[in-house]
Amino acid sequence: MSAKALAESVGKSGAWISNLERGTKEVPEDAAHAFAEVLDVPVGFILRGHLEREAGVLHFRHKKRTPAAQRARVDARTVLVELLVNEMETEFEELYRPAFPDDEPLPGAPGDPGRMNLIDRAAQSLRSEWGMGEGPIPDLIKLVEVRGCWVIELPPEDRAVDAFSWWGDGHGFIALNPVPLDGSDQLPNADTPRNPYRERFNVAHELGHLLLHPDLDEDAVGTRDVENEAHRFAASFLVPARQWMATSPRSLHWRDYRSHAHRWGVSVSVLLRRNYDLGIFDEPRYRSSMIRLSSEIGRKREGLHLPPRPHETPGRLIAHLDALRAHRGVTLRDLAVRIDMYEPEIAQLVGVKATETPSGPSRGKVIQFPSR
């Protein structure tokens, strides 16, 4: 809704709405009821005043090309997620935070010579910290959640934003939009096949931002150098250098990589790029391999030509809600009331229907507390 449309719906001027948005004016209680009705939120939420993320920049790709209204929706969802998690934390002794290595951050700034070559080391350091070895990761989302991050699947309202991440009060958050298997830009529905390869890479990409770019300047968010570093981290984390150097086919044809793509849970294009980054391919050979892949199947449609793979689903929020309901008698509806929101709005963030009870004992096994 535009500021003009909102102003007209509550009988105010556009300038009056602008002053509210800038924080130079507070919403009077009589106007709060009009806002609540138009925006379909409780009056208490309006009377909370200005809300924003507690800390950290919001990482998402194509920032400069993303319309302001779309960025605002993304930012608003981060606020709701933080409100929910902070309210949940009042019921637990502590909600554990990400366990990241204590290594010094990468020297310099994104784009500086030498940084990219250190990213493989950073990925290996995180694998070592998490006790993972060098093999494939069966369920990346489960791993990331067990190690302290929150992963949230969002309704596919803004297809251009595949995923985004941010830090808030020591919590690391990763939010995902579904990626259609056919690579289209159409909004998927519940029956649309999804691309688990692309979605896994998005999780690893955002994990890279949380690890490598926690204190990044706002102006640098979404720039080519920053995104390239997150891409390199994702590939390094999912496909460790030493293992891949020993097993890469060295072929230029994408079909020779299908079984490897399935084993590591990444697309063929990621493996071909891995060959280039590790010096297995020179630039002409890498370019030739990508041209062949693009001409024969199309990079966006690659998921249609890879072996089927299970879709990975977040479970940490659900597991904590299960525990609250079972041990404290606190439901999602209770939490929604406490943060002055309607239950259906919060249920979207959790991935359940508003009137649905949490998932039951089997789903609760998805999340375990770290061993240390």
Stockholm file with secondary structure:
# STOCKHOLM 1.0

chainA/1-372         MSAKALAESVGKSGAWISNLERGTKEVPEDAAHAFAEVLDVPVGFILRGHLEREAGVLHFRHKKRTPAAQRARVDARTVLVELLVNEMETEFEELYRPAFPDDEPLPGAPGDPGRMNLIDRAAQSLRSEWGMGEGPIPDLIKLVEVRGCWVIELPPEDRAVDAFSWWGDGHGFIALNPVPLDGSDQLPNADTPRNPYRERFNVAHELGHLLLHPDLDEDAVGTRDVENEAHRFAASFLVPARQWMATSPRSLHWRDYRSHAHRWGVSVSVLLRRNYDLGIFDEPRYRSSMIRLSSEIGRKREGLHLPPRPHETPGRLIAHLDALRAHRGVTLRDLAVRIDMYEPEIAQLVGVKATETPSGPSRGKVIQFPSR
#=GR chainA/1-372 SS CCHHHHHHHHTCCHHHHHHHHHTSSCCCHHHHHHHHHHHTSCHHHHHTCCCCCSSSCCEESSTTTSCHHHHHHHHHHHHHHHHHHHHHHTTSSCCCCCCCCCCCCCSSCTTCTTHHHHHHHHHHHHHHHTTCTTSCCSCHHHHHHHTTCEEEECCSSCTTCCEEEEEETTEEEEEECCCBTTCCCSCCCTTSCBCHHHHHHHHHHHHHHHHHCTTCCGGGTTCHHHHHHHHHHHHHHHSCHHHHHHHCCCCSCGGGGHHHHHHHTSCHHHHHHHHHHTTSSCHHHHHHHHHHHHHHTCGGGGGGGSCCCCCCCCCHHHHHHHHHHHHHCCCHHHHHHHTTCCHHHHHHHHTSCTTCCCCCHHHHTTCCCCCC
#=GC SS_cons         CCHHHHHHHHTCCHHHHHHHHHTSSCCCHHHHHHHHHHHTSCHHHHHTCCCCCSSSCCEESSTTTSCHHHHHHHHHHHHHHHHHHHHHHTTSSCCCCCCCCCCCCCSSCTTCTTHHHHHHHHHHHHHHHTTCTTSCCSCHHHHHHHTTCEEEECCSSCTTCCEEEEEETTEEEEEECCCBTTCCCSCCCTTSCBCHHHHHHHHHHHHHHHHHCTTCCGGGTTCHHHHHHHHHHHHHHHSCHHHHHHHCCCCSCGGGGHHHHHHHTSCHHHHHHHHHHTTSSCHHHHHHHHHHHHHHTCGGGGGGGSCCCCCCCCCHHHHHHHHHHHHHCCCHHHHHHHTTCCHHHHHHHHTSCTTCCCCCHHHHTTCCCCCC
//
